[in-house]
């Protein structure tokens, strides 16, 4: 296979099992020490691997190893696939260079993580089955519909996308089915924050297939960034084109049976938030993000009034960058004034969801494509995000 890949690379042709696998129920993505990122998808039925595919952004050896591992486990019982060794793979890859054998180890690591993801999904499915038995039922006997949360701010630079990503992951950690859609047309940052800058999406019979992140509890993601040829390509669009894309993202993407869809909106009260609110036809809810200082709260107050004009329920306000945590002494210093978000919530009579301090690790995690709440799960800030996620779940939204 390795020789085939090397020959086909020049013709830009890849192995048949290179690429995402629709309906996969096991998935993992790992970046190795060499910088190559390998992703694998598995379809496991009754303890056997019925289908498997893989991708790699690395060299031909990395592609050969990952696709060969995916080919070898097809038809195998899960228990046998778990025992697959480097020597097993190398026995069907003759003349594989010693200097590239780390590619085989990386591919096997991804396989085992994909199998772990499958086990996790089975456990979550059981938890959801139990949870559904206690889901509140409306007066007419129908169950509650998927909740769509618009993460908004009247001010740019308040960390809105960071809040959207970490809130989405925090909800997913609770065993909920969560989607995250980035409608910031001119500055899509979700691909960078989730290490998806080299990811493309595919269209199926029912529309665009979102990226499913098995290593993040099955989080489903969609962004305009996946459709750009280069990450730094500008998007020079007027209102009608933007509105059309937002409608496609909300209605034509093959979202799974989600409990929550988190919509990361651009700052302000212009085309994009207005289009999202109108497309949702009264079924959206708002989470507003501000920083403590008045220059921010004044702008976010406009978002409060924007939501009220559109009869958009406000779940609450999050105060981001609420103080600075020193990496060395861990003392919190109030660089900006504090309490601005809480005072804004009190002024307008909306819930205050929580205050998140500014920690340098948040920026480092985002740049590395790892959500903070995943990388620093035991930190006080992650506890705050869990509290916010649970408050969102427990809040019965009312028009305010």
C-alpha positions in Angstrom: 0.0 0.0 0.0 2.8 2.4 0.8 4.2 2.2 -2.7 0.7 2.8 -4.1 0.3 5.9 -1.9 3.6 7.3 -3.0 2.8 6.8 -6.6 -0.7 8.1 -6.3 0.3 11.2 -4.3 1.7 12.8 -7.4 -1.6 12.4 -9.1 -3.4 13.7 -6.0 -5.2 10.4 -5.5 -5.5 8.9 -2.0 -6.4 5.4 -0.7 -10.1 4.4 -1.0 -10.5 4.4 2.8 -9.0 7.9 3.2 -11.6 10.3 4.5 -14.5 10.5 7.1 -16.9 7.6 7.5 -20.5 8.5 7.5 -22.5 7.0 10.4 -19.3 6.1 12.3 -19.8 5.4 16.0 -16.2 5.6 17.0 -13.8 8.5 16.2 -10.5 9.8 17.5 -7.9 12.4 16.3 -4.4 12.6 17.7 -1.4 14.8 16.8 1.9 12.9 17.2 5.3 14.1 18.3 6.3 14.5 14.6 3.4 17.0 14.1 1.3 14.7 11.9 -2.4 14.6 12.8 -4.1 11.2 12.2 -7.9 10.8 12.5 -9.8 7.5 12.4 -13.5 6.6 12.1 -15.0 3.2 13.0 -18.4 1.6 12.5 -18.8 -1.0 15.2 -21.8 -3.4 15.1 -22.4 -6.1 17.7 -18.8 -6.0 18.8 -17.3 -6.2 15.3 -15.7 -3.5 13.2 -17.8 -3.4 10.0 -16.0 -0.4 8.4 -13.1 1.9 9.1 -11.5 4.9 7.5 -8.6 7.3 8.3 -7.0 10.5 7.4 -3.6 12.1 7.9 -2.2 15.5 7.2 1.3 14.1 7.1 3.6 12.4 4.6 2.9 9.3 2.5 4.2 7.0 5.2 1.7 8.5 7.7 -1.1 8.0 5.2 0.0 4.4 4.4 0.2 3.5 8.1 -3.2 5.0 9.1 -5.1 3.7 6.1 -3.5 0.2 6.5 -4.5 0.0 10.2 -8.0 1.0 9.2 -8.1 -1.7 6.5 -6.7 -4.4 8.8 -9.4 -4.0 11.5 -12.3 -4.2 9.1 -14.2 -7.3 10.0 -12.3 -7.8 13.2 -13.9 -8.2 16.6 -13.1 -5.2 18.8 -11.2 -7.5 21.2 -8.8 -8.5 18.4 -8.4 -5.0 17.1 -7.4 -3.8 20.5 -4.5 -6.3 20.4 -3.2 -5.3 17.0 0.6 -4.6 17.3 3.2 -2.6 15.4 4.7 -5.9 14.1 1.3 -6.9 12.8 1.1 -3.7 10.7 4.7 -3.8 9.6 4.3 -7.4 8.3 1.9 -6.1 5.6 4.0 -2.9 4.9 7.2 -4.3 3.4 10.2 -2.1 3.4 8.6 0.5 5.7 11.5 2.8 6.7 12.7 2.6 10.3 12.7 6.4 10.5 8.9 6.4 9.9 7.8 3.6 12.2 6.5 6.2 14.6 3.7 6.6 12.1 2.5 3.1 12.8 2.6 3.6 16.5 0.6 6.9 16.1 -2.0 5.1 13.9 -2.4 2.3 16.5 -2.8 4.9 19.3 -5.6 6.6 17.3 -7.3 3.2 16.7 -7.4 2.5 20.4 -8.7 6.0 21.2 -11.4 5.5 18.6 -12.4 2.2 20.2 -12.5 4.0 23.6 -14.7 6.7 22.0 -17.1 4.0 20.8 -17.3 2.6 24.4 -17.9 6.1 25.7 -20.7 6.6 23.2 -22.4 3.4 24.2 -22.2 4.5 27.8 -23.6 7.9 27.0 -26.4 6.3 24.9 -27.4 4.3 28.0 -27.3 7.4 30.2 -29.5 9.3 27.7 -32.0 6.4 27.6 -32.3 6.6 31.3 -32.5 10.4 31.2 -35.2 10.4 28.6 -37.4 8.4 30.9 -37.4 11.4 33.2 -37.6 14.2 30.6 -40.4 16.7 31.5 -43.3 16.3 29.1 -45.3 19.3 27.9 -49.1 19.5 28.5 -49.8 18.0 25.1 -47.6 15.0 25.7 -44.8 16.2 23.4 -41.2 16.2 24.6 -39.2 19.5 24.6 -37.5 20.4 21.4 -33.7 21.0 20.9 -32.6 24.2 22.5 -30.6 26.7 20.4 -28.4 29.1 22.4 -27.1 32.2 20.7 -23.8 33.3 22.4 -23.8 37.1 21.7 -22.1 40.3 22.7 -22.5 43.9 21.5 -18.7 44.3 22.0 -15.9 42.6 20.1 -12.8 41.2 22.0 -14.7 40.0 25.0 -13.9 36.3 24.5 -17.3 35.3 23.2 -16.0 32.4 21.0 -14.0 31.1 24.0 -17.1 31.1 26.1 -19.1 29.4 23.2 -16.5 26.6 22.8 -16.1 25.9 26.5 -19.8 26.1 27.2 -20.4 23.6 24.4 -17.8 21.2 25.7 -19.1 21.6 29.3 -22.6 20.7 28.2 -21.3 17.7 26.2 -19.4 16.5 29.2 -22.7 16.3 31.0 -23.7 13.5 28.5 -25.7 15.8 26.3 -25.7 15.8 22.5 -24.3 19.2 21.5 -23.6 21.0 18.2 -21.5 24.2 17.8 -22.0 26.4 14.7 -19.8 29.4 13.9 -21.7 32.1 12.1 -18.9 34.7 12.4 -18.6 35.1 8.6 -15.7 37.5 8.5 -13.7 36.1 11.4 -14.4 32.4 12.0 -12.3 31.4 15.0 -13.8 28.1 16.0 -11.6 26.0 13.6 -8.4 27.4 15.2 -9.8 26.9 18.7 -10.6 23.2 18.0 -7.5 22.5 15.9 -9.6 22.1 12.7 -7.9 24.6 10.4 -7.0 21.9 7.9 -10.4 20.3 8.0 -12.9 20.2 5.2 -16.5 19.1 5.2 -18.5 16.9 2.9 -22.0 17.0 1.5 -24.2 14.0 1.8 -27.7 13.3 0.5 -29.3 15.3 3.3 -26.9 18.3 3.2 -23.5 19.2 4.7 -22.1 16.8 7.2 -20.7 18.5 10.3 -17.3 17.6 11.8 -17.9 15.2 14.7 -15.2 15.3 17.4 -15.1 11.9 19.2 -12.3 13.2 21.5 -14.7 15.9 22.7 -17.7 13.8 23.6 -19.2 13.7 20.1 -19.4 17.5 19.7 -20.6 18.3 16.2 -19.1 21.4 14.6 -19.7 23.6 11.5 -18.0 26.8 10.4 -17.4 28.8 7.3 -13.7 28.3 8.0 -14.1 24.7 6.8 -15.2 26.0 3.4 -12.3 28.4 2.7 -9.4 27.3 0.5 -6.9 29.0 2.8 -7.5 30.0 6.5 -6.5 33.6 5.8 -8.8 34.1 2.8 -11.0 37.2 3.3 -14.8 36.8 3.0 -16.1 39.9 1.2 -19.8 39.4 1.3 -22.8 41.6 1.7 -25.9 40.9 3.7 -27.9 38.6 1.4 -25.0 36.1 0.9 -24.4 36.0 4.7 -28.1 35.4 5.4 -28.2 32.6 2.9 -25.2 30.9 4.4 -26.6 31.2 8.0 -29.9 29.6 6.8 -27.9 26.8 5.2 -25.9 26.2 8.5 -29.0 26.1 10.6 -31.3 24.1 8.3 -29.3 22.2 5.7 -26.4 20.8 7.9 -27.0 17.2 8.9 -27.0 17.9 12.6 -27.7 14.8 14.7 -30.4 14.5 17.3 -29.0 17.3 19.4 -30.0 18.4 22.9 -28.3 21.8 22.4 -27.0 23.8 19.4 -24.6 26.6 20.4 -24.4 29.4 17.9 -21.3 31.6 18.1 -22.4 34.9 16.7 -20.1 37.8 15.7 -20.2 41.0 17.9 -22.8 43.6 17.4 -26.5 43.6 16.6 -26.2 43.5 12.8 -26.9 41.1 10.0 -25.7 37.8 11.5 -27.4 37.9 14.9 -30.5 39.3 13.3 -30.5 36.5 10.6 -30.0 33.8 13.2 -32.8 35.1 15.4 -35.2 35.3 12.5 -34.3 31.9 11.1 -35.0 30.3 14.5 -38.5 31.7 14.4 -38.8 32.4 18.1 -37.0 29.2 19.3 -33.6 30.7 20.1 -32.3 31.8 23.5 -29.5 34.2 24.2 -26.4 34.0 26.4 -24.7 37.4 26.6 -20.9 37.8 27.2 -19.3 41.0 28.5 -16.1 42.1 30.2 -16.3 44.1 33.5 -15.5 47.6 32.3 -18.1 50.1 31.3 -17.0 50.4 27.7 -18.1 46.8 27.3 -21.2 46.7 29.4 -22.6 49.7 27.5 -22.3 47.9 24.3 -23.7 44.6 25.7 -26.7 46.6 27.1 -27.6 47.1 23.4 -27.6 43.3 23.0 -30.1 43.1 25.9 -32.4 45.5 24.1 -31.8 43.7 20.7 -33.0 40.5 22.3 -36.0 42.1 23.8 -37.0 43.7 20.5 -36.9 40.3 18.9 -38.7 38.5 21.8 -35.5 36.5 22.3 -35.3 35.0 25.8 -32.1 35.9 27.7 -30.7 33.0 29.7 -28.2 35.3 31.4 -25.0 37.2 31.3 -21.4 35.9 31.6 -18.7 38.2 32.8 -15.5 37.2 31.1 -12.0 38.4 32.0 -13.1 39.1 35.5 -9.8 39.7 37.1 -6.3 38.2 36.2 -4.9 35.0 37.7 -1.1 35.1 38.0 0.5 31.9 36.7 3.2 32.0 39.4 1.5 32.9 42.7 -2.1 32.2 41.5 -3.3 35.5 43.1 -6.2 37.2 41.3 -5.7 40.9 40.4 -8.5 43.1 39.1 -7.0 44.6 36.0 -10.3 46.0 34.9 -13.1 47.0 37.3 -15.0 43.9 38.5 -18.7 43.2 38.8 -19.7 45.0 35.6 -21.5 42.0 34.3 -23.4 41.4 37.5 -24.5 45.0 37.7 -25.6 44.9 34.1 -27.7 41.8 34.9 -29.3 43.4 37.9 -30.0 46.6 36.0 -32.0 44.8 33.3 -33.4 42.0 35.5 -31.7 39.1 33.8 -29.8 36.2 35.4 -26.1 36.5 36.1 -24.5 33.1 35.1 -21.0 33.6 36.4 -17.7 35.4 36.3 -14.7 33.9 34.5 -11.2 35.3 35.4 -8.5 35.9 32.8 -6.0 33.1 32.9 -3.1 33.0 30.4 -3.7 29.2 30.0 -7.1 30.0 28.4 -5.3 31.7 25.5 -2.7 29.0 25.3 -5.3 26.3 25.2 -7.3 28.1 22.5 -4.2 28.6 20.3 -3.3 24.9 20.7 -6.8 23.9 19.6 -7.7 22.4 22.9 -10.7 23.7 24.9 -9.7 24.9 28.3 -12.3 22.9 30.1 -10.9 19.7 28.5 -7.2 20.5 29.0 -7.6 21.8 32.6 -10.7 19.9 33.7 -9.9 20.1 37.4 -9.3 23.9 37.5 -11.6 26.4 39.3 -12.4 28.0 35.9 -13.6 24.7 34.6 -15.8 24.4 37.7 -17.2 27.8 36.8 -18.0 26.7 33.3 -19.7 23.6 34.7 -21.8 25.8 36.9 -22.8 28.0 34.0 -23.7 24.9 31.9 -25.9 23.5 34.7 -27.5 26.9 35.2 -28.3 27.0 31.5 -29.8 23.5 31.7 -31.9 24.3 34.7 -33.1 27.7 33.5 -36.6 27.8 32.1 -36.2 30.7 29.7 -38.9 33.4 29.8 -39.2 36.6 27.8 -37.5 39.4 29.8 
